[in-house]
Amino acid sequence: MNTILGVLIGGAVGFAIGYFGKCASGLCPLTSNPVISTLLGAIIGAIIVSHRRS
């Protein structure tokens, strides 16, 4: 359950960064597309939660 929560929170934070922090040139890999930033946020959230459980 904690992993799912970490993925959801990480995805939400990633989406917010991608949606509100758009790069003007489009060359910023994290903020250029909300979908990519959501996926990266979810992955980072899962890694943080799994690392804390160990």
C-alpha positions in Angstrom: 0.0 0.0 0.0 2.9 2.4 0.8 4.4 1.8 -2.7 1.1 2.7 -4.4 0.9 5.8 -2.3 4.5 6.8 -3.1 3.8 6.3 -6.8 0.7 8.4 -6.7 2.3 11.2 -4.7 5.4 11.2 -6.9 3.3 11.2 -10.0 1.3 14.1 -8.8 4.4 16.1 -7.9 5.9 15.2 -11.3 2.8 16.3 -13.1 2.7 19.6 -11.3 6.4 20.2 -12.2 5.7 19.4 -15.8 2.5 21.4 -16.1 3.5 24.6 -14.2 7.3 24.6 -14.9 7.3 24.4 -18.7 10.6 25.2 -20.4 10.4 27.9 -23.0 12.7 26.2 -25.4 11.4 22.7 -24.9 14.9 21.3 -24.3 14.4 20.6 -20.6 13.7 16.8 -20.5 11.9 16.8 -17.1 9.6 19.8 -17.7 9.1 19.7 -21.4 6.1 17.3 -21.3 3.7 16.7 -18.3 3.5 13.0 -19.2 7.2 12.4 -19.0 7.5 14.3 -15.7 4.6 12.3 -14.3 6.3 9.0 -15.2 9.6 10.2 -13.8 7.9 11.4 -10.6 6.1 8.1 -10.1 9.4 6.2 -10.6 11.2 8.5 -8.1 8.3 8.1 -5.6 8.5 4.3 -5.9 12.2 4.3 -5.4 12.0 6.6 -2.3 9.3 4.5 -0.7 11.0 1.2 -1.4 14.3 2.5 -0.1 12.7 3.7 3.2 11.2 0.2 3.7 14.6 -1.5 3.6 
